[in-house]
Amino acid sequence: MRLNRNIRTSLLVKTAGCKRWSPAYRRRVAQRVDRFLIEEPGRIRLPKALVPPINAGGDDQHWWQLTDLVTTSDQIEAKYKLNGLNHPKLRIDRTTGEIVIKGFGQDFHGRCDPVDPGQRRF
């Protein structure tokens, strides 16, 4: 399924928990991931807790380009490159809104809500 170039889709993750590897232990951190799809290949904005000290850059606002983007009626899957060894996989279940990011030494689980930038929530 190709994305319509005229449609912008935003997914905001609310009240998500993040497990991030630390040398001493795994810890849960309350963070938010903003995912903003304009068209293929798309991009993802990561919180600082998910960006390792040695990384492939992204941009100055922590936006990372998505690769291998596959969009079906049930889910969205993609990858992005944090560094030479870490290429986390992203999966969003379009039915339940669950987002899962799995990478080298880190996991992120949360829930997504669709957002229309032109509409007010309240």
N, CA, C and O atoms as a Tinker XYZ file with bonds, in Angstrom:
   488  protein
     1  N      0.838000   -1.166000    0.000000    73     2
     2  CA     0.000000    0.000000    0.000000    64     1     3
     3  C      0.888000    1.236000    0.000000    63     2     4     5
     4  O      1.698000    1.403000    0.912000    81     3
     5  N      0.763000    2.083000   -0.972000    73     3     6
     6  CA     1.565000    3.305000   -1.054000    64     5     7
     7  C      0.871000    4.413000   -0.295000    63     6     8     9
     8  O     -0.357000    4.468000   -0.228000    81     7
     9  N      1.658000    5.278000    0.266000    73     7    10
    10  CA     1.105000    6.426000    0.970000    64     9    11
    11  C      0.756000    7.516000   -0.031000    63    10    12    13
    12  O      1.515000    7.779000   -0.964000    81    11
    13  N     -0.374000    8.135000    0.162000    73    11    14
    14  CA    -0.773000    9.251000   -0.677000    64    13    15
    15  C      0.102000   10.445000   -0.328000    63    14    16    17
    16  O      0.174000   10.830000    0.838000    81    15
    17  N      0.760000   11.032000   -1.304000    73    15    18
    18  CA     1.679000   12.138000   -1.052000    64    17    19
    19  C      0.971000   13.382000   -0.528000    63    18    20    21
    20  O      1.622000   14.259000    0.040000    81    19
    21  N     -0.340000   13.480000   -0.703000    73    19    22
    22  CA    -1.066000   14.652000   -0.243000    64    21    23
    23  C     -1.576000   14.512000    1.186000    63    22    24    25
    24  O     -2.127000   15.460000    1.744000    81    23
    25  N     -1.398000   13.351000    1.771000    73    23    26
    26  CA    -1.901000   13.115000    3.122000    64    25    27
    27  C     -0.740000   13.076000    4.094000    63    26    28    29
    28  O      0.250000   12.379000    3.867000    81    27
    29  N     -0.865000   13.826000    5.177000    73    27    30
    30  CA     0.136000   13.770000    6.236000    64    29    31
    31  C     -0.453000   12.992000    7.400000    63    30    32    33
    32  O     -1.591000   13.233000    7.803000    81    31
    33  N      0.301000   12.084000    7.925000    73    31    34
    34  CA    -0.143000   11.288000    9.055000    64    33    35
    35  C      0.834000   11.486000   10.192000    63    34    36    37
    36  O      2.047000   11.384000   10.007000    81    35
    37  N      0.312000   11.765000   11.354000    73    35    38
    38  CA     1.152000   11.874000   12.538000    64    37    39
    39  C      0.677000   10.855000   13.549000    63    38    40    41
    40  O     -0.524000   10.630000   13.693000    81    39
    41  N      1.597000   10.247000   14.239000    73    39    42
    42  CA     1.267000    9.353000   15.331000    64    41    43
    43  C      2.059000    9.807000   16.539000    63    42    44    45
    44  O      3.285000    9.896000   16.487000    81    43
    45  N      1.371000   10.089000   17.615000    73    43    46
    46  CA     2.045000   10.478000   18.846000    64    45    47
    47  C      1.906000    9.339000   19.837000    63    46    48    49
    48  O      0.822000    8.777000   19.988000    81    47
    49  N      2.965000    9.001000   20.497000    73    47    50
    50  CA     2.943000    7.948000   21.491000    64    49    51
    51  C      2.750000    8.596000   22.848000    63    50    52    53
    52  O      3.512000    9.480000   23.239000    81    51
    53  N      1.728000    8.153000   23.562000    73    51    54
    54  CA     1.437000    8.719000   24.868000    64    53    55
    55  C      1.819000    7.721000   25.955000    63    54    56    57
    56  O      1.738000    6.511000   25.745000    81    55
    57  N      2.224000    8.211000   27.085000    73    55    58
    58  CA     2.516000    7.417000   28.273000    64    57    59
    59  C      3.196000    6.103000   27.931000    63    58    60    61
    60  O      2.702000    5.029000   28.276000    81    59
    61  N      4.306000    6.191000   27.268000    73    59    62
    62  CA     5.030000    4.998000   26.843000    64    61    63
    63  C      6.156000    4.694000   27.819000    63    62    64    65
    64  O      6.728000    5.603000   28.421000    81    63
    65  N      6.465000    3.438000   27.969000    73    63    66
    66  CA     7.592000    3.037000   28.791000    64    65    67
    67  C      8.735000    2.598000   27.905000    63    66    68    69
    68  O      8.515000    2.000000   26.851000    81    67
    69  N      9.930000    2.885000   28.316000    73    67    70
    70  CA    11.099000    2.563000   27.503000    64    69    71
    71  C     12.063000    1.760000   28.348000    63    70    72    73
    72  O     12.403000    2.169000   29.459000    81    71
    73  N     12.508000    0.626000   27.841000    73    71    74
    74  CA    13.581000   -0.106000   28.495000    64    73    75
    75  C     14.848000    0.197000   27.727000    63    74    76    77
    76  O     14.934000   -0.074000   26.529000    81    75
    77  N     15.808000    0.745000   28.394000    73    75    78
    78  CA    17.058000    1.104000   27.728000    64    77    79
    79  C     18.207000    0.462000   28.488000    63    78    80    81
    80  O     18.252000    0.508000   29.718000    81    79
    81  N     19.140000   -0.139000   27.749000    73    79    82
    82  CA    20.260000   -0.805000   28.391000    64    81    83
    83  C     21.178000    0.198000   29.037000    63    82    84    85
    84  O     21.551000    1.205000   28.436000    81    83
    85  N     21.531000   -0.086000   30.250000    73    83    86
    86  CA    22.514000    0.690000   30.980000    64    85    87
    87  C     23.542000   -0.332000   31.444000    63    86    88    89
    88  O     23.175000   -1.484000   31.673000    81    87
    89  N     24.809000    0.031000   31.592000    73    87    90
    90  CA    25.812000   -0.968000   31.973000    64    89    91
    91  C     25.449000   -1.750000   33.228000    63    90    92    93
    92  O     25.782000   -2.931000   33.331000    81    91
    93  N     24.784000   -1.130000   34.168000    73    91    94
    94  CA    24.494000   -1.796000   35.428000    64    93    95
    95  C     23.149000   -2.525000   35.422000    63    94    96    97
    96  O     23.012000   -3.564000   36.068000    81    95
    97  N     22.167000   -2.004000   34.710000    73    95    98
    98  CA    20.823000   -2.576000   34.789000    64    97    99
    99  C     19.949000   -2.051000   33.659000    63    98   100   101
   100  O     20.304000   -1.098000   32.964000    81    99
   101  N     18.805000   -2.691000   33.494000    73    99   102
   102  CA    17.793000   -2.162000   32.570000    64   101   103
   103  C     16.882000   -1.264000   33.397000    63   102   104   105
   104  O     16.572000   -1.563000   34.550000    81   103
   105  N     16.461000   -0.164000   32.789000    73   103   106
   106  CA    15.592000    0.736000   33.530000    64   105   107
   107  C     14.417000    1.148000   32.654000    63   106   108   109
   108  O     14.528000    1.192000   31.429000    81   107
   109  N     13.295000    1.447000   33.289000    73   107   110
   110  CA    12.121000    1.950000   32.572000    64   109   111
   111  C     12.135000    3.459000   32.661000    63   110   112   113
   112  O     12.366000    4.034000   33.725000    81   111
   113  N     11.886000    4.089000   31.534000    73   111   114
   114  CA    11.906000    5.539000   31.464000    64   113   115
   115  C     10.632000    5.988000   30.765000    63   114   116   117
   116  O     10.282000    5.448000   29.716000    81   115
   117  N      9.938000    6.958000   31.323000    73   115   118
   118  CA     8.763000    7.516000   30.652000    64   117   119
   119  C      9.252000    8.484000   29.586000    63   118   120   121
   120  O      9.844000    9.514000   29.909000    81   119
   121  N      9.016000    8.171000   28.343000    73   119   122
   122  CA     9.451000    8.994000   27.218000    64   121   123
   123  C      8.332000    9.048000   26.191000    63   122   124   125
   124  O      7.328000    8.347000   26.311000    81   123
   125  N      8.516000    9.876000   25.195000    73   123   126
   126  CA     7.556000    9.987000   24.106000    64   125   127
   127  C      8.304000    9.906000   22.785000    63   126   128   129
   128  O      9.371000   10.500000   22.628000    81   127
   129  N      7.743000    9.173000   21.844000    73   127   130
   130  CA     8.292000    9.096000   20.494000    64   129   131
   131  C      7.286000    9.755000   19.569000    63   130   132   133
   132  O      6.101000    9.422000   19.601000    81   131
   133  N      7.746000   10.685000   18.746000    73   131   134
   134  CA     6.877000   11.290000   17.735000    64   133   135
   135  C      7.236000   10.669000   16.400000    63   134   136   137
   136  O      8.401000   10.666000   16.004000    81   135
   137  N      6.257000   10.153000   15.716000    73   135   138
   138  CA     6.493000    9.591000   14.394000    64   137   139
   139  C      5.683000   10.416000   13.416000    63   138   140   141
   140  O      4.488000   10.632000   13.617000    81   139
   141  N      6.317000   10.866000   12.381000    73   139   142
   142  CA     5.666000   11.749000   11.431000    64   141   143
   143  C      5.929000   11.241000   10.035000    63   142   144   145
   144  O      7.061000   11.307000    9.554000    81   143
   145  N      4.911000   10.739000    9.380000    73   143   146
   146  CA     5.034000   10.211000    8.028000    64   145   147
   147  C      4.555000   11.261000    7.041000    63   146   148   149
   148  O      3.396000   11.672000    7.097000    81   147
   149  N      5.401000   11.692000    6.161000    73   147   150
   150  CA     4.978000   12.597000    5.104000    64   149   151
   151  C      4.747000   11.781000    3.841000    63   150   152   153
   152  O      3.690000   11.879000    3.219000    81   151
   153  N      5.707000   10.999000    3.473000    73   151   154
   154  CA     5.648000   10.105000    2.327000    64   153   155
   155  C      6.772000    9.106000    2.508000    63   154   156   157
   156  O      7.583000    9.234000    3.425000    81   155
   157  N      6.821000    8.124000    1.646000    73   155   158
   158  CA     7.925000    7.181000    1.754000    64   157   159
   159  C      9.230000    7.917000    1.546000    63   158   160   161
   160  O      9.256000    8.774000    0.663000    81   159
   161  N     10.288000    7.683000    2.245000    73   159   162
   162  CA    10.501000    6.635000    3.222000    64   161   163
   163  C     10.027000    6.972000    4.631000    63   162   164   165
   164  O      9.980000    6.064000    5.461000    81   163
   165  N      9.676000    8.201000    4.955000    73   163   166
   166  CA     9.202000    8.546000    6.283000    64   165   167
   167  C     10.345000    8.846000    7.231000    63   166   168   169
   168  O     11.515000    8.721000    6.872000    81   167
   169  N      9.995000    9.242000    8.444000    73   167   170
   170  CA    11.002000    9.552000    9.452000    64   169   171
   171  C     10.400000    9.387000   10.833000    63   170   172   173
   172  O      9.180000    9.362000   10.991000    81   171
   173  N     11.256000    9.274000   11.824000    73   171   174
   174  CA    10.838000    9.099000   13.208000    64   173   175
   175  C     11.643000   10.052000   14.073000    63   174   176   177
   176  O     12.825000   10.278000   13.817000    81   175
   177  N     11.012000   10.610000   15.091000    73   175   178
   178  CA    11.710000   11.471000   16.048000    64   177   179
   179  C     11.848000   10.689000   17.347000    63   178   180   181
   180  O     10.866000   10.198000   17.904000    81   179
   181  N     13.074000   10.584000   17.812000    73   179   182
   182  CA    13.370000    9.792000   19.001000    64   181   183
   183  C     13.651000   10.679000   20.204000    63   182   184   185
   184  O     14.215000   11.763000   20.059000    81   183
   185  N     13.256000   10.221000   21.406000    73   183   186
   186  CA    13.678000   10.930000   22.612000    64   185   187
   187  C     15.161000   10.672000   22.858000    63   186   188   189
   188  O     15.708000    9.679000   22.379000    81   187
   189  N     15.800000   11.547000   23.590000    73   187   190
   190  CA    17.239000   11.415000   23.841000    64   189   191
   191  C     17.594000   10.096000   24.515000    63   190   192   193
   192  O     18.693000    9.579000   24.317000    81   191
   193  N     16.672000    9.543000   25.312000    73   191   194
   194  CA    16.949000    8.287000   26.014000    64   193   195
   195  C     17.152000    7.119000   25.054000    63   194   196   197
   196  O     17.775000    6.125000   25.426000    81   195
   197  N     16.639000    7.216000   23.828000    73   195   198
   198  CA    16.786000    6.130000   22.856000    64   197   199
   199  C     17.937000    6.343000   21.892000    63   198   200   201
   200  O     18.184000    5.498000   21.032000    81   199
   201  N     18.646000    7.455000   22.019000    73   199   202
   202  CA    19.760000    7.748000   21.114000    64   201   203
   203  C     21.074000    7.450000   21.836000    63   202   204   205
   204  O     21.376000    8.093000   22.841000    81   203
   205  N     21.865000    6.484000   21.343000    73   203   206
   206  CA    23.131000    6.164000   22.002000    64   205   207
   207  C     24.150000    7.286000   21.799000    63   206   208   209
   208  O     24.029000    8.073000   20.860000    81   207
   209  N     25.151000    7.360000   22.675000    73   207   210
   210  CA    26.168000    8.411000   22.550000    64   209   211
   211  C     26.896000    8.371000   21.209000    63   210   212   213
   212  O     27.208000    9.417000   20.640000    81   211
   213  N     27.168000    7.171000   20.705000    73   211   214
   214  CA    27.791000    7.039000   19.386000    64   213   215
   215  C     26.670000    6.702000   18.412000    63   214   216   217
   216  O     26.134000    5.594000   18.430000    81   215
   217  N     26.317000    7.669000   17.557000    73   215   218
   218  CA    25.195000    7.461000   16.649000    64   217   219
   219  C     25.533000    7.982000   15.264000    63   218   220   221
   220  O     26.530000    8.677000   15.066000    81   219
   221  N     24.679000    7.630000   14.307000    73   219   222
   222  CA    24.907000    8.000000   12.907000    64   221   223
   223  C     24.379000    9.386000   12.581000    63   222   224   225
   224  O     24.357000    9.779000   11.414000    81   223
   225  N     23.960000   10.123000   13.578000    73   223   226
   226  CA    23.589000   11.508000   13.340000    64   225   227
   227  C     22.134000   11.830000   13.458000    63   226   228   229
   228  O     21.749000   12.539000   14.388000    81   227
   229  N     21.302000   11.348000   12.567000    73   227   230
   230  CA    19.954000   11.884000   12.515000    64   229   231
   231  C     20.108000   13.351000   12.175000    63   230   232   233
   232  O     21.076000   13.725000   11.512000    81   231
   233  N     19.202000   14.177000   12.598000    73   231   234
   234  CA    19.426000   15.608000   12.442000    64   233   235
   235  C     19.464000   16.254000   13.820000    63   234   236   237
   236  O     19.405000   15.551000   14.829000    81   235
   237  N     19.560000   17.571000   13.879000    73   235   238
   238  CA    19.735000   18.242000   15.165000    64   237   239
   239  C     18.504000   18.161000   16.057000    63   238   240   241
   240  O     18.590000   18.480000   17.243000    81   239
   241  N     17.363000   17.744000   15.521000    73   239   242
   242  CA    16.150000   17.597000   16.325000    64   241   243
   243  C     15.784000   16.125000   16.537000    63   242   244   245
   244  O     14.647000   15.805000   16.885000    81   243
   245  N     16.739000   15.250000   16.326000    73   243   246
   246  CA    16.575000   13.803000   16.546000    64   245   247
   247  C     15.582000   13.152000   15.592000    63   246   248   249
   248  O     14.898000   12.205000   15.979000    81   247
   249  N     15.485000   13.632000   14.356000    73   247   250
   250  CA    14.699000   12.968000   13.322000    64   249   251
   251  C     15.606000   11.977000   12.598000    63   250   252   253
   252  O     16.728000   12.321000   12.226000    81   251
   253  N     15.129000   10.758000   12.399000    73   251   254
   254  CA    15.870000    9.695000   11.736000    64   253   255
   255  C     15.058000    9.209000   10.544000    63   254   256   257
   256  O     13.845000    9.027000   10.650000    81   255
   257  N     15.714000    9.001000    9.425000    73   255   258
   258  CA    15.047000    8.523000    8.216000    64   257   259
   259  C     14.697000    7.042000    8.357000    63   258   260   261
   260  O     15.526000    6.246000    8.796000    81   259
   261  N     13.476000    6.677000    7.986000    73   259   262
   262  CA    13.045000    5.287000    8.001000    64   261   263
   263  C     13.417000    4.624000    6.683000    63   262   264   265
   264  O     13.354000    5.242000    5.621000    81   263
   265  N     13.805000    3.352000    6.770000    73   263   266
   266  CA    14.101000    2.561000    5.580000    64   265   267
   267  C     13.232000    1.308000    5.614000    63   266   268   269
   268  O     12.646000    0.980000    6.647000    81   267
   269  N     13.151000    0.625000    4.509000    73   267   270
   270  CA    12.371000   -0.613000    4.403000    64   269   271
   271  C     10.948000   -0.426000    4.936000    63   270   272   273
   272  O     10.418000   -1.305000    5.616000    81   271
   273  N     10.339000    0.706000    4.630000    73   271   274
   274  CA     8.995000    1.015000    5.107000    64   273   275
   275  C      7.970000    0.162000    4.373000    63   274   276   277
   276  O      7.895000    0.174000    3.144000    81   275
   277  N      7.177000   -0.584000    5.155000    73   275   278
   278  CA     6.104000   -1.410000    4.610000    64   277   279
   279  C      4.824000   -1.016000    5.332000    63   278   280   281
   280  O      4.728000   -1.138000    6.553000    81   279
   281  N      3.846000   -0.546000    4.576000    73   279   282
   282  CA     2.573000   -0.130000    5.144000    64   281   283
   283  C      1.479000   -1.033000    4.603000    63   282   284   285
   284  O      1.276000   -1.114000    3.392000    81   283
   285  N      0.766000   -1.718000    5.508000    73   283   286
   286  CA    -0.378000   -2.537000    5.123000    64   285   287
   287  C     -1.595000   -2.006000    5.867000    63   286   288   289
   288  O     -1.494000   -1.044000    6.628000    81   287
   289  N     -2.738000   -2.631000    5.647000    73   287   290
   290  CA    -3.944000   -2.188000    6.341000    64   289   291
   291  C     -3.889000   -2.511000    7.829000    63   290   292   293
   292  O     -4.619000   -1.907000    8.615000    81   291
   293  N     -3.032000   -3.458000    8.232000    73   291   294
   294  CA    -2.951000   -3.876000    9.628000    64   293   295
   295  C     -1.767000   -3.310000   10.397000    63   294   296   297
   296  O     -1.849000   -3.138000   11.613000    81   295
   297  N     -0.656000   -3.015000    9.701000    73   295   298
   298  CA     0.523000   -2.564000   10.435000    64   297   299
   299  C      1.461000   -1.742000    9.572000    63   298   300   301
   300  O      1.377000   -1.734000    8.344000    81   299
   301  N      2.356000   -1.052000   10.259000    73   299   302
   302  CA     3.423000   -0.286000    9.627000    64   301   303
   303  C      4.727000   -0.840000   10.184000    63   302   304   305
   304  O      4.888000   -0.944000   11.400000    81   303
   305  N      5.656000   -1.194000    9.304000    73   303   306
   306  CA     6.964000   -1.691000    9.727000    64   305   307
   307  C      8.044000   -0.897000    9.018000    63   306   308   309
   308  O      7.882000   -0.497000    7.865000    81   307
   309  N      9.149000   -0.674000    9.719000    73   307   310
   310  CA    10.277000    0.050000    9.125000    64   309   311
   311  C     11.515000   -0.199000    9.970000    63   310   312   313
   312  O     11.447000   -0.802000   11.041000    81   311
   313  N     12.650000    0.280000    9.465000    73   311   314
   314  CA    13.923000    0.262000   10.184000    64   313   315
   315  C     14.512000    1.657000   10.113000    63   314   316   317
   316  O     14.119000    2.467000    9.273000    81   315
   317  N     15.453000    1.933000   10.997000    73   315   318
   318  CA    16.241000    3.157000   10.910000    64   317   319
   319  C     17.629000    2.860000   11.451000    63   318   320   321
   320  O     17.813000    1.907000   12.208000    81   319
   321  N     18.592000    3.660000   11.071000    73   319   322
   322  CA    19.988000    3.401000   11.427000    64   321   323
   323  C     20.432000    4.374000   12.511000    63   322   324   325
   324  O     20.544000    5.578000   12.281000    81   323
   325  N     20.685000    3.819000   13.715000    73   323   326
   326  CA    21.236000    4.639000   14.794000    64   325   327
   327  C     22.745000    4.747000   14.678000    63   326   328   329
   328  O     23.316000    5.819000   14.875000    81   327
   329  N     23.392000    3.629000   14.356000    73   327   330
   330  CA    24.841000    3.609000   14.128000    64   329   331
   331  C     25.170000    2.362000   13.308000    63   330   332   333
   332  O     24.262000    1.663000   12.858000    81   331
   333  N     26.430000    2.085000   13.115000    73   331   334
   334  CA    26.832000    0.969000   12.272000    64   333   335
   335  C     26.361000   -0.389000   12.752000    63   334   336   337
   336  O     26.173000   -1.297000   11.942000    81   335
   337  N     26.167000   -0.548000   14.055000    73   335   338
   338  CA    25.748000   -1.832000   14.608000    64   337   339
   339  C     24.271000   -1.896000   14.947000    63   338   340   341
   340  O     23.716000   -2.990000   15.057000    81   339
   341  N     23.629000   -0.773000   15.113000    73   339   342
   342  CA    22.267000   -0.738000   15.620000    64   341   343
   343  C     21.305000   -0.189000   14.568000    63   342   344   345
   344  O     21.332000    0.996000   14.236000    81   343
   345  N     20.452000   -1.082000   14.050000    73   343   346
   346  CA    19.421000   -0.725000   13.076000    64   345   347
   347  C     18.072000   -1.176000   13.648000    63   346   348   349
   348  O     17.548000   -2.212000   13.239000    81   347
   349  N     17.502000   -0.408000   14.590000    73   347   350
   350  CA    16.257000   -0.836000   15.236000    64   349   351
   351  C     15.114000   -1.027000   14.242000    63   350   352   353
   352  O     15.050000   -0.383000   13.194000    81   351
   353  N     14.215000   -1.940000   14.616000    73   351   354
   354  CA    13.016000   -2.204000   13.831000    64   353   355
   355  C     11.825000   -1.578000   14.549000    63   354   356   357
   356  O     11.698000   -1.660000   15.771000    81   355
   357  N     10.970000   -0.961000   13.772000    73   355   358
   358  CA     9.778000   -0.283000   14.269000    64   357   359
   359  C      8.558000   -1.026000   13.743000    63   358   360   361
   360  O      8.495000   -1.359000   12.559000    81   359
   361  N      7.590000   -1.288000   14.617000    73   359   362
   362  CA     6.333000   -1.901000   14.184000    64   361   363
   363  C      5.189000   -1.198000   14.890000    63   362   364   365
   364  O      5.194000   -1.049000   16.112000    81   363
   365  N      4.204000   -0.766000   14.106000    73   363   366
   366  CA     3.006000   -0.142000   14.657000    64   365   367
   367  C      1.814000   -0.966000   14.206000    63   366   368   369
   368  O      1.588000   -1.144000   13.009000    81   367
   369  N      1.051000   -1.470000   15.172000    73   367   370
   370  CA    -0.178000   -2.197000   14.878000    64   369   371
   371  C     -1.270000   -1.155000   14.654000    63   370   372   373
   372  O     -1.609000   -0.407000   15.572000    81   371
   373  N     -1.812000   -1.100000   13.468000    73   371   374
   374  CA    -2.784000   -0.058000   13.130000    64   373   375
   375  C     -4.150000   -0.315000   13.746000    63   374   376   377
   376  O     -4.988000    0.587000   13.780000    81   375
   377  N     -4.393000   -1.531000   14.234000    73   375   378
   378  CA    -5.664000   -1.850000   14.872000    64   377   379
   379  C     -5.660000   -1.449000   16.341000    63   378   380   381
   380  O     -6.597000   -0.807000   16.814000    81   379
   381  N     -4.613000   -1.825000   17.060000    73   379   382
   382  CA    -4.549000   -1.553000   18.501000    64   381   383
   383  C     -3.813000   -0.267000   18.836000    63   382   384   385
   384  O     -3.997000    0.284000   19.922000    81   383
   385  N     -2.980000    0.223000   17.916000    73   383   386
   386  CA    -2.195000    1.424000   18.188000    64   385   387
   387  C     -0.897000    1.141000   18.919000    63   386   388   389
   388  O     -0.205000    2.074000   19.326000    81   387
   389  N     -0.550000   -0.133000   19.097000    73   387   390
   390  CA     0.684000   -0.484000   19.804000    64   389   391
   391  C      1.900000   -0.196000   18.925000    63   390   392   393
   392  O      1.914000   -0.537000   17.742000    81   391
   393  N      2.921000    0.435000   19.515000    73   391   394
   394  CA     4.186000    0.664000   18.819000    64   393   395
   395  C      5.270000   -0.103000   19.557000    63   394   396   397
   396  O      5.342000   -0.069000   20.786000    81   395
   397  N      6.109000   -0.793000   18.804000    73   395   398
   398  CA     7.228000   -1.545000   19.364000    64   397   399
   399  C      8.469000   -1.175000   18.567000    63   398   400   401
   400  O      8.474000   -1.249000   17.338000    81   399
   401  N      9.521000   -0.777000   19.273000    73   399   402
   402  CA    10.819000   -0.517000   18.657000    64   401   403
   403  C     11.805000   -1.457000   19.324000    63   402   404   405
   404  O     11.964000   -1.430000   20.544000    81   403
   405  N     12.470000   -2.293000   18.527000    73   403   406
   406  CA    13.458000   -3.231000   19.063000    64   405   407
   407  C     14.781000   -2.980000   18.382000    63   406   408   409
   408  O     14.885000   -2.993000   17.156000    81   407
   409  N     15.788000   -2.750000   19.200000    73   407   410
   410  CA    17.123000   -2.518000   18.686000    64   409   411
   411  C     18.145000   -3.201000   19.563000    63   410   412   413
   412  O     17.793000   -3.914000   20.503000    81   411
   413  N     19.399000   -2.987000   19.258000    73   411   414
   414  CA    20.501000   -3.587000   20.000000    64   413   415
   415  C     20.559000   -2.969000   21.398000    63   414   416   417
   416  O     20.938000   -1.807000   21.550000    81   415
   417  N     20.183000   -3.749000   22.423000    73   415   418
   418  CA    20.265000   -3.286000   23.799000    64   417   419
   419  C     19.142000   -2.380000   24.245000    63   418   420   421
   420  O     19.231000   -1.790000   25.321000    81   419
   421  N     18.074000   -2.245000   23.450000    73   419   422
   422  CA    16.971000   -1.393000   23.888000    64   421   423
   423  C     15.659000   -1.868000   23.285000    63   422   424   425
   424  O     15.618000   -2.365000   22.159000    81   423
   425  N     14.596000   -1.709000   24.048000    73   423   426
   426  CA    13.246000   -1.981000   23.583000    64   425   427
   427  C     12.378000   -0.797000   23.979000    63   426   428   429
   428  O     12.605000   -0.172000   25.014000    81   427
   429  N     11.393000   -0.495000   23.159000    73   427   430
   430  CA    10.458000    0.579000   23.457000    64   429   431
   431  C      9.069000    0.069000   23.123000    63   430   432   433
   432  O      8.843000   -0.448000   22.029000    81   431
   433  N      8.139000    0.208000   24.055000    73   431   434
   434  CA     6.756000   -0.208000   23.854000    64   433   435
   435  C      5.861000    0.958000   24.234000    63   434   436   437
   436  O      6.107000    1.629000   25.236000    81   435
   437  N      4.833000    1.202000   23.448000    73   435   438
   438  CA     3.919000    2.293000   23.762000    64   437   439
   439  C      2.651000    2.193000   22.946000    63   438   440   441
   440  O      2.420000    1.202000   22.253000    81   439
   441  N      1.826000    3.228000   23.031000    73   439   442
   442  CA     0.576000    3.297000   22.286000    64   441   443
   443  C      0.571000    4.542000   21.427000    63   442   444   445
   444  O      1.111000    5.577000   21.818000    81   443
   445  N     -0.042000    4.443000   20.249000    73   443   446
   446  CA    -0.099000    5.549000   19.292000    64   445   447
   447  C     -1.521000    6.066000   19.142000    63   446   448   449
   448  O     -2.494000    5.326000   19.284000    81   447
   449  N     -1.609000    7.330000   18.857000    73   447   450
   450  CA    -2.871000    7.960000   18.484000    64   449   451
   451  C     -2.659000    8.711000   17.183000    63   450   452   453
   452  O     -1.654000    9.406000   17.029000    81   451
   453  N     -3.595000    8.585000   16.237000    73   451   454
   454  CA    -3.471000    9.392000   15.020000    64   453   455
   455  C     -3.783000   10.848000   15.338000    63   454   456   457
   456  O     -4.654000   11.139000   16.158000    81   455
   457  N     -3.081000   11.744000   14.696000    73   455   458
   458  CA    -3.270000   13.168000   14.927000    64   457   459
   459  C     -3.420000   13.854000   13.580000    63   458   460   461
   460  O     -2.615000   13.641000   12.673000    81   459
   461  N     -4.441000   14.668000   13.454000    73   459   462
   462  CA    -4.613000   15.492000   12.262000    64   461   463
   463  C     -4.100000   16.879000   12.613000    63   462   464   465
   464  O     -4.712000   17.565000   13.431000    81   463
   465  N     -2.981000   17.315000   12.012000    73   463   466
   466  CA    -2.396000   18.606000   12.382000    64   465   467
   467  C     -3.350000   19.781000   12.216000    63   466   468   469
   468  O     -3.164000   20.813000   12.861000    81   467
   469  N     -4.368000   19.649000   11.366000    73   467   470
   470  CA    -5.306000   20.742000   11.152000    64   469   471
   471  C     -6.450000   20.773000   12.151000    63   470   472   473
   472  O     -7.210000   21.740000   12.185000    81   471
   473  N     -6.584000   19.739000   12.960000    73   471   474
   474  CA    -7.683000   19.649000   13.910000    64   473   475
   475  C     -7.200000   19.872000   15.333000    63   474   476   477
   476  O     -6.121000   19.420000   15.717000    81   475
   477  N     -8.015000   20.575000   16.109000    73   475   478
   478  CA    -7.709000   20.754000   17.531000    64   477   479
   479  C     -8.255000   19.565000   18.305000    63   478   480   481
   480  O     -9.300000   19.016000   17.959000    81   479
   481  N     -7.563000   19.182000   19.325000    73   479   482
   482  CA    -7.996000   18.046000   20.124000    64   481   483
   483  C     -9.064000   18.449000   21.129000    63   482   484   485
   484  O     -9.957000   17.657000   21.432000    81   483
   485  N     -8.986000   19.678000   21.655000    73   483   486
   486  CA    -9.977000   20.159000   22.633000    64   485   487
   487  C    -10.606000   21.430000   22.137000    63   486   488
   488  O    -11.466000   21.997000   22.811000    81   487
